[in-house]
Amino acid sequence: MLDENRELFAEFKNIHDRYGLDMNNLQEEFNEVGKRVFKVIREYENRLCNRSESNGYGSYTGNLAQKFMDEIRGLFPHIDRVGIIVRKTPASLAIPKLSPVSKPEFNLKKLRL
């Protein structure tokens, strides 16, 4: 898989390494390249699992798919973050930070049954 798609995975490795340092600013680019990488990964996962199912090892297919993805995660630890949508809130809608001196009051309403 890696040898046949060397250019794509080299591009993804580059953005993946930079993404680890600056997740907020590179999320869109990471998603774009990651989408293409996931398409290739799913294709090879399907090939692998279809062969095991057709040979009578269908009960082991789930474990095989998990081991395959664990190997991918070993190479690309942030791959599970592909597809995350980040919405940036405008500064006027941002939640104000509380000063360390003031503590918000915590009250629970009494329920009458």
C-alpha positions as CSV (number, residue, x, y, z in Angstrom):
1,M,0.0,0.0,0.0
2,L,2.7,2.4,1.0
3,D,4.9,1.5,-2.0
4,E,2.2,1.8,-4.6
5,N,1.0,5.2,-3.2
6,R,4.4,6.6,-2.3
7,E,3.7,10.2,-3.4
8,L,0.4,10.4,-1.5
9,F,1.8,9.0,1.7
10,A,4.9,11.2,1.5
11,E,2.6,14.3,1.1
12,F,0.5,13.0,4.1
13,K,3.6,12.4,6.2
14,N,4.7,16.0,5.6
15,I,1.3,17.5,6.6
16,H,1.0,15.0,9.4
17,D,4.3,16.0,11.0
18,R,3.4,19.7,10.7
19,Y,-0.1,19.1,12.0
20,G,1.3,17.7,15.2
21,L,2.9,21.1,15.9
22,D,0.1,23.3,14.8
23,M,-3.3,21.5,14.9
24,N,-5.6,24.5,14.7
25,N,-4.2,26.2,11.6
26,L,-3.6,23.1,9.6
27,Q,-6.8,21.2,10.2
28,E,-8.4,22.0,6.8
29,E,-5.3,21.0,4.8
30,F,-4.9,17.9,7.0
31,N,-8.5,16.9,6.3
32,E,-8.1,17.4,2.6
33,V,-5.0,15.2,2.2
34,G,-6.3,12.8,4.9
35,K,-9.5,12.2,3.0
36,R,-7.5,10.9,0.0
37,V,-5.3,8.8,2.3
38,F,-8.3,7.2,4.0
39,K,-9.7,6.3,0.6
40,V,-6.6,4.3,-0.1
41,I,-6.5,2.8,3.4
42,R,-10.1,1.6,3.2
43,E,-9.5,0.1,-0.3
44,Y,-6.6,-2.0,1.1
45,E,-8.5,-2.9,4.2
46,N,-11.4,-4.1,2.1
47,R,-9.0,-6.2,0.0
48,L,-7.5,-7.7,3.1
49,C,-10.7,-8.5,4.9
50,N,-12.6,-9.7,1.8
51,R,-10.0,-12.3,1.2
52,S,-10.2,-13.6,4.8
53,E,-14.0,-13.7,4.7
54,S,-14.0,-15.6,1.4
55,N,-11.6,-18.2,2.8
56,G,-13.8,-19.0,5.7
57,Y,-12.2,-16.8,8.4
58,G,-15.0,-14.3,8.7
59,S,-15.0,-14.4,12.5
60,Y,-11.4,-13.1,12.5
61,T,-12.1,-10.2,10.1
62,G,-12.9,-7.6,12.8
63,N,-9.6,-8.4,14.6
64,L,-7.7,-8.3,11.3
65,A,-9.2,-4.9,10.4
66,Q,-8.3,-3.6,13.9
67,K,-4.7,-4.8,13.6
68,F,-4.4,-3.2,10.2
69,M,-5.6,0.1,11.5
70,D,-3.3,-0.2,14.5
71,E,-0.3,-0.5,12.1
72,I,-1.5,2.6,10.3
73,R,-1.8,4.4,13.6
74,G,1.7,3.4,14.5
75,L,2.9,5.3,11.4
76,F,0.5,8.2,11.6
77,P,-0.6,8.7,15.3
78,H,-2.9,11.7,14.3
79,I,-4.8,9.8,11.6
80,D,-7.9,9.6,13.7
81,R,-8.2,13.4,13.7
82,V,-8.8,13.4,9.9
83,G,-12.3,14.8,9.3
84,I,-12.6,16.9,12.4
85,I,-14.4,20.2,11.7
86,V,-13.1,23.2,13.6
87,R,-15.5,26.1,13.9
88,K,-13.8,29.3,15.1
89,T,-16.0,31.6,17.1
90,P,-15.8,35.3,16.6
91,A,-14.1,37.3,19.4
92,S,-17.4,38.9,20.3
93,L,-19.0,35.6,21.0
94,A,-16.1,34.0,22.8
95,I,-16.7,32.9,26.3
96,P,-15.0,35.4,28.7
97,K,-12.4,33.9,31.1
98,L,-13.1,34.3,34.8
99,S,-10.5,35.9,36.9
100,P,-8.9,33.6,39.4
101,V,-10.3,35.6,42.3
102,S,-13.9,35.4,41.5
103,K,-15.6,32.0,41.6
104,P,-19.0,31.4,40.0
105,E,-21.8,30.6,42.3
106,F,-23.1,27.1,42.0
107,N,-26.8,26.5,42.8
108,L,-29.0,23.5,42.3
109,K,-32.7,24.0,42.2
110,K,-34.7,21.8,44.5
111,L,-37.0,19.4,42.8
112,R,-40.4,18.9,44.3
113,L,-41.9,15.5,43.7
